[in-house]
Amino acid sequence: MRYRQLFSYASRLRTLGNEIILAGLRRHGVVGIVPSHGDILHILLHDGSCTMSELARRIGRTRSTVTALVRKLEQAGYVQQLTDTSDGRGRRVLLTPQGRALQPVFAQISADLAALVSRRLTDDEAAQLERLLAKCLQSPDADEAPQPSPAAAHTTSPTQRRVSMSNYRTAHIDLQASRTELHDLLQLTGCEVSCNTLPKGASIPFVHAHKHNEELYIILDGAGTLFVDGQEMPISKGDCIRIDPAGMRCLCASPEQALHYLCIQTKAGSLEGYTMTDGLMPADAAKPSWL
């Protein structure tokens, strides 16, 4: 069988990771959680809350599987379900105080998992492996899909669509989703971009910094409060905020309005050229119909 070792290595790496996760949970006396809960808890620790459908889409599981996983977390006291105030019909999943208390435990387990990789691979090797594994998990027709028509490109869809050509890749996302990361969707190599929505009164449930990346927050709609290094400042539509890697940050939406924003991560100090200093205008380049 071709590529048999690929699947064997991937399976063994997953087993090693699960062993580290279970050992970390035992070390901290955490019960009622297994590795299959990890993706759900990671999303909720980062986003604060999420709909059941969005959870299913983001972790690549069926709705019924996610419902069963969430039910077990709910029975263990880590999450709760509330009516989604945005439409009054759906359900949002959010962490309980017991669930939010898992943040330092998960941070330590994440560090242990990262150490498993960093002891064996350089940062560049690990990033390349991550990209290749993500590529293996893409839909098999993602690279052959036709370019959508202008009308189709603007239709709203609950699912993401990707189109890849030789020099570009496109995606269509739900702008109302709690969080959509474009790194894997577009195979980004120089930055990470996420589109985020915090419901009224919701907050990112932790304060964080970064090792290497500066972040640019662009507020698309709504209002809220940004916390940076002990200071709180009001933010609203049109505000743009750059935060250095070491800045300790957190956001919350106002009680009256949801907060919609983009977050762009890129390595601090890596920008060497931009706009006209990086742009090229070859005289023989193909031109669009309107030029």
VODO-73253 format. One record per residue (C-alpha): residue number from 1; x, y, z. Coordinates in steps of 0.05 Angstrom, whole numbers, padded with zeros to 5 digits, always signed. Each point is the difference from the previous one (the first is absolute). Example, Ala and Ser with C-alpha at 12.3 -4.5 7.8 and 13.67 -1.06 7.14 Angstrom:
<pts>
+-----+--------+--------+--------+
| num |   east |  north |     up |
+-----+--------+--------+--------+
|   1 | +00246 | -00090 | +00156 |
|   2 | +00027 | +00069 | -00013 |
+-----+--------+--------+--------+
</pts>
This chain:
<pts>
+-----+--------+--------+--------+
| num |   east |  north |     up |
+-----+--------+--------+--------+
|   1 | +00000 | +00000 | +00000 |
|   2 | +00027 | +00068 | -00020 |
|   3 | +00010 | +00051 | +00057 |
|   4 | -00016 | -00053 | +00053 |
|   5 | +00053 | +00030 | +00045 |
|   6 | -00032 | +00069 | -00005 |
|   7 | -00063 | -00025 | +00033 |
|   8 | +00039 | -00042 | +00050 |
|   9 | +00043 | +00060 | +00021 |
|  10 | -00062 | +00045 | +00005 |
|  11 | -00035 | -00051 | +00043 |
|  12 | +00060 | -00009 | +00045 |
|  13 | +00008 | +00075 | +00008 |
|  14 | -00073 | +00005 | +00019 |
|  15 | +00009 | -00055 | +00052 |
|  16 | +00061 | +00036 | +00030 |
|  17 | -00040 | +00064 | +00003 |
|  18 | -00059 | -00034 | +00034 |
|  19 | +00046 | -00031 | +00051 |
|  20 | +00028 | +00069 | +00017 |
|  21 | -00070 | +00029 | +00006 |
|  22 | -00025 | -00056 | +00045 |
|  23 | +00063 | +00004 | +00044 |
|  24 | -00010 | +00075 | +00007 |
|  25 | -00073 | -00007 | +00019 |
|  26 | +00017 | -00053 | +00052 |
|  27 | +00057 | +00043 | +00028 |
|  28 | -00049 | +00057 | +00012 |
|  29 | -00055 | -00044 | +00026 |
|  30 | -00048 | +00016 | -00057 |
|  31 | -00055 | -00052 | -00011 |
|  32 | -00055 | -00008 | -00051 |
|  33 | +00043 | +00024 | -00059 |
|  34 | +00032 | -00042 | -00055 |
|  35 | +00043 | +00022 | -00060 |
|  36 | -00061 | +00002 | -00046 |
|  37 | -00027 | +00058 | +00042 |
|  38 | +00064 | +00040 | -00013 |
|  39 | -00020 | +00037 | -00064 |
|  40 | -00067 | +00022 | +00030 |
|  41 | +00031 | +00026 | +00064 |
|  42 | +00056 | +00035 | -00039 |
|  43 | -00051 | +00038 | -00041 |
|  44 | -00042 | +00019 | +00061 |
|  45 | +00061 | +00022 | +00040 |
|  46 | +00020 | +00045 | -00058 |
|  47 | -00068 | +00025 | -00024 |
|  48 | -00043 | -00002 | +00063 |
|  49 | -00060 | -00032 | -00034 |
|  50 | -00020 | -00034 | -00065 |
|  51 | -00061 | -00030 | -00033 |
|  52 | -00005 | -00076 | -00007 |
|  53 | +00002 | +00005 | -00076 |
|  54 | +00061 | +00044 | +00001 |
|  55 | +00036 | -00048 | +00047 |
|  56 | -00015 | -00058 | -00047 |
|  57 | +00026 | +00038 | -00060 |
|  58 | +00064 | +00023 | +00034 |
|  59 | +00021 | -00067 | +00029 |
|  60 | -00021 | -00040 | -00061 |
|  61 | -00051 | -00044 | +00037 |
|  62 | -00073 | -00015 | -00013 |
|  63 | -00053 | +00039 | +00038 |
|  64 | -00022 | -00063 | +00036 |
|  65 | +00071 | -00015 | +00023 |
|  66 | +00011 | +00070 | +00026 |
|  67 | -00067 | -00002 | +00036 |
|  68 | +00021 | -00064 | +00036 |
|  69 | +00068 | +00030 | +00018 |
|  70 | -00031 | +00064 | +00026 |
|  71 | -00052 | -00039 | +00040 |
|  72 | +00056 | -00037 | +00037 |
|  73 | +00036 | +00065 | +00014 |
|  74 | -00065 | +00030 | +00025 |
|  75 | -00013 | -00060 | +00046 |
|  76 | +00071 | +00009 | +00028 |
|  77 | -00015 | +00073 | +00015 |
|  78 | +00049 | +00031 | -00050 |
|  79 | -00049 | +00032 | -00050 |
|  80 | -00071 | +00023 | -00003 |
|  81 | -00049 | +00013 | -00057 |
|  82 | -00040 | +00064 | -00007 |
|  83 | -00049 | +00026 | -00052 |
|  84 | +00036 | +00038 | -00055 |
|  85 | -00022 | +00072 | +00009 |
|  86 | +00018 | +00016 | -00073 |
|  87 | -00058 | -00041 | -00027 |
|  88 | -00039 | -00026 | +00060 |
|  89 | -00002 | -00071 | -00027 |
|  90 | +00070 | -00030 | +00000 |
|  91 | +00042 | -00019 | +00060 |
|  92 | +00068 | +00029 | +00020 |
|  93 | +00050 | -00040 | +00039 |
|  94 | +00042 | +00037 | +00052 |
|  95 | +00046 | -00017 | +00056 |
|  96 | -00021 | -00002 | +00073 |
|  97 | +00047 | +00028 | +00054 |
|  98 | +00025 | -00071 | +00008 |
|  99 | +00015 | -00003 | -00074 |
| 100 | +00035 | +00068 | -00001 |
| 101 | +00044 | -00025 | +00058 |
| 102 | +00030 | -00050 | -00050 |
| 103 | +00038 | +00056 | -00035 |
| 104 | +00067 | -00009 | +00037 |
| 105 | -00006 | -00076 | -00005 |
| 106 | -00009 | +00004 | -00075 |
| 107 | +00056 | +00051 | -00006 |
| 108 | +00048 | -00049 | +00034 |
| 109 | -00024 | -00059 | -00043 |
| 110 | +00009 | +00042 | -00062 |
| 111 | +00071 | +00016 | +00021 |
| 112 | +00013 | -00074 | +00011 |
| 113 | -00027 | -00016 | -00070 |
| 114 | +00042 | +00055 | -00030 |
| 115 | +00062 | -00027 | +00035 |
| 116 | -00013 | -00069 | -00032 |
| 117 | +00007 | +00033 | -00068 |
| 118 | +00054 | +00052 | +00016 |
| 119 | +00048 | -00053 | +00026 |
| 120 | -00001 | -00033 | -00068 |
| 121 | -00015 | +00054 | -00052 |
| 122 | +00020 | +00071 | -00013 |
| 123 | -00054 | +00053 | -00002 |
| 124 | +00002 | +00001 | -00076 |
| 125 | -00004 | -00077 | -00004 |
| 126 | -00059 | -00001 | +00048 |
| 127 | -00036 | +00054 | -00040 |
| 128 | +00011 | -00037 | -00065 |
| 129 | -00025 | -00065 | +00030 |
| 130 | -00062 | +00035 | +00026 |
| 131 | -00014 | +00029 | -00069 |
| 132 | +00010 | -00068 | -00035 |
| 133 | -00046 | -00036 | +00049 |
| 134 | -00053 | +00054 | -00009 |
| 135 | +00007 | -00009 | -00075 |
| 136 | -00011 | -00075 | +00006 |
| 137 | -00066 | +00014 | +00037 |
| 138 | -00027 | +00048 | -00053 |
| 139 | -00058 | -00020 | -00043 |
| 140 | +00030 | -00039 | -00059 |
| 141 | -00033 | +00046 | -00051 |
| 142 | +00022 | +00065 | +00035 |
| 143 | +00056 | +00012 | -00051 |
| 144 | -00043 | -00016 | -00061 |
| 145 | -00062 | +00039 | +00019 |
| 146 | -00021 | +00052 | -00052 |
| 147 | +00004 | +00074 | +00015 |
| 148 | -00068 | +00022 | +00026 |
| 149 | -00039 | +00052 | -00039 |
| 150 | -00003 | +00070 | +00028 |
| 151 | -00072 | -00013 | +00022 |
| 152 | +00018 | -00065 | +00035 |
| 153 | +00059 | +00033 | +00035 |
| 154 | -00047 | +00046 | +00038 |
| 155 | -00053 | -00051 | +00021 |
| 156 | -00004 | -00018 | +00073 |
| 157 | +00015 | -00072 | +00016 |
| 158 | +00006 | -00037 | +00067 |
| 159 | +00059 | -00038 | -00028 |
| 160 | +00067 | +00025 | -00023 |
| 161 | +00019 | -00004 | -00074 |
| 162 | +00072 | -00001 | -00025 |
| 163 | +00028 | +00010 | -00069 |
| 164 | +00073 | -00008 | -00016 |
| 165 | +00036 | +00022 | -00064 |
| 166 | +00074 | +00004 | -00016 |
| 167 | +00013 | +00068 | +00033 |
| 168 | -00059 | +00010 | +00045 |
| 169 | -00050 | -00034 | +00046 |
| 170 | -00069 | +00024 | +00020 |
| 171 | -00049 | -00018 | +00055 |
| 172 | -00071 | +00019 | +00018 |
| 173 | -00017 | +00003 | +00074 |
| 174 | -00059 | +00015 | +00045 |
| 175 | +00014 | +00070 | +00028 |
| 176 | -00048 | -00013 | +00058 |
| 177 | +00038 | -00061 | +00025 |
| 178 | +00033 | +00007 | +00068 |
| 179 | +00069 | -00012 | -00028 |
| 180 | +00029 | -00020 | -00068 |
| 181 | +00075 | -00008 | -00010 |
| 182 | +00027 | +00010 | -00071 |
| 183 | +00069 | -00030 | +00010 |
| 184 | -00020 | -00070 | -00023 |
| 185 | -00057 | +00022 | -00046 |
| 186 | +00046 | +00043 | -00042 |
| 187 | +00066 | -00034 | +00016 |
| 188 | +00029 | +00066 | +00025 |
| 189 | +00075 | +00001 | +00008 |
| 190 | +00014 | +00069 | +00029 |
| 191 | -00057 | +00015 | +00047 |
| 192 | -00061 | -00027 | +00036 |
| 193 | -00067 | +00035 | -00009 |
| 194 | -00062 | -00016 | +00040 |
| 195 | -00071 | +00029 | -00007 |
| 196 | -00033 | +00003 | +00068 |
| 197 | -00067 | +00015 | +00032 |
| 198 | -00012 | +00009 | +00075 |
| 199 | -00074 | +00001 | +00020 |
| 200 | -00027 | +00056 | +00043 |
| 201 | +00035 | +00001 | +00067 |
| 202 | +00047 | -00058 | -00018 |
| 203 | +00074 | +00001 | +00012 |
| 204 | +00062 | -00038 | -00021 |
| 205 | +00007 | -00041 | +00064 |
| 206 | +00074 | +00011 | +00011 |
| 207 | +00056 | +00050 | -00005 |
| 208 | +00057 | -00018 | -00048 |
| 209 | +00063 | +00023 | -00034 |
| 210 | +00042 | -00030 | -00057 |
| 211 | +00071 | -00025 | -00007 |
| 212 | +00016 | +00031 | -00068 |
| 213 | -00063 | +00027 | -00033 |
| 214 | -00028 | +00070 | +00003 |
| 215 | -00076 | +00005 | -00009 |
| 216 | -00042 | +00051 | -00037 |
| 217 | -00073 | +00005 | +00022 |
| 218 | -00048 | +00033 | -00050 |
| 219 | -00069 | +00013 | +00029 |
| 220 | -00051 | -00013 | -00055 |
| 221 | -00064 | +00013 | +00039 |
| 222 | -00027 | +00007 | +00070 |
| 223 | +00034 | +00025 | +00062 |
| 224 | +00037 | -00027 | +00061 |
| 225 | +00061 | +00008 | +00044 |
| 226 | +00073 | -00018 | -00013 |
| 227 | +00046 | -00016 | +00058 |
| 228 | +00075 | +00008 | -00012 |
| 229 | +00053 | -00002 | +00055 |
| 230 | -00047 | +00020 | +00056 |
| 231 | -00036 | +00055 | -00039 |
| 232 | -00071 | -00003 | -00027 |
| 233 | -00022 | +00040 | -00060 |
| 234 | -00067 | +00004 | -00038 |
| 235 | +00001 | -00026 | -00071 |
| 236 | -00051 | +00007 | -00056 |
| 237 | -00010 | -00007 | -00075 |
| 238 | +00059 | +00027 | -00039 |
| 239 | +00051 | -00005 | +00056 |
| 240 | +00067 | -00034 | -00017 |
| 241 | +00048 | -00022 | +00054 |
| 242 | +00070 | -00030 | -00006 |
| 243 | +00026 | -00038 | +00061 |
| 244 | +00072 | -00022 | +00010 |
| 245 | +00013 | -00074 | +00014 |
| 246 | +00012 | +00013 | +00074 |
| 247 | -00064 | +00040 | +00011 |
| 248 | -00048 | -00036 | +00046 |
| 249 | -00068 | +00007 | -00034 |
| 250 | -00074 | -00018 | +00005 |
| 251 | -00065 | +00024 | -00033 |
| 252 | -00073 | +00002 | +00019 |
| 253 | -00063 | +00022 | -00037 |
| 254 | -00045 | +00053 | +00029 |
| 255 | -00064 | -00022 | +00034 |
| 256 | -00040 | +00035 | -00055 |
| 257 | +00038 | -00022 | -00064 |
| 258 | +00036 | -00060 | -00027 |
| 259 | +00072 | +00012 | -00020 |
| 260 | +00024 | -00020 | -00070 |
| 261 | +00074 | +00006 | -00014 |
| 262 | +00059 | -00026 | -00040 |
| 263 | +00064 | -00021 | +00034 |
| 264 | +00063 | -00004 | -00042 |
| 265 | +00063 | -00033 | +00028 |
| 266 | +00068 | +00008 | -00031 |
| 267 | +00071 | -00007 | +00026 |
| 268 | +00023 | +00065 | +00030 |
| 269 | +00056 | +00034 | -00039 |
| 270 | -00009 | -00045 | -00061 |
| 271 | -00028 | +00052 | -00048 |
| 272 | +00055 | +00020 | -00049 |
| 273 | -00040 | +00030 | -00058 |
| 274 | -00071 | +00024 | -00009 |
| 275 | -00045 | +00035 | -00050 |
| 276 | +00045 | +00032 | -00053 |
| 277 | +00065 | -00025 | +00031 |
| 278 | -00023 | -00072 | -00011 |
| 279 | -00047 | +00009 | -00059 |
| 280 | +00016 | -00016 | -00073 |
| 281 | -00034 | +00027 | -00062 |
| 282 | +00027 | -00038 | -00060 |
| 283 | -00017 | +00035 | -00066 |
| 284 | -00019 | -00066 | -00033 |
| 285 | -00047 | -00024 | +00056 |
| 286 | -00070 | -00023 | -00019 |
| 287 | -00052 | +00052 | +00015 |
| 288 | -00073 | -00005 | +00023 |
| 289 | -00057 | +00019 | -00045 |
| 290 | -00010 | +00067 | +00034 |
| 291 | +00071 | +00027 | -00014 |
+-----+--------+--------+--------+
</pts>
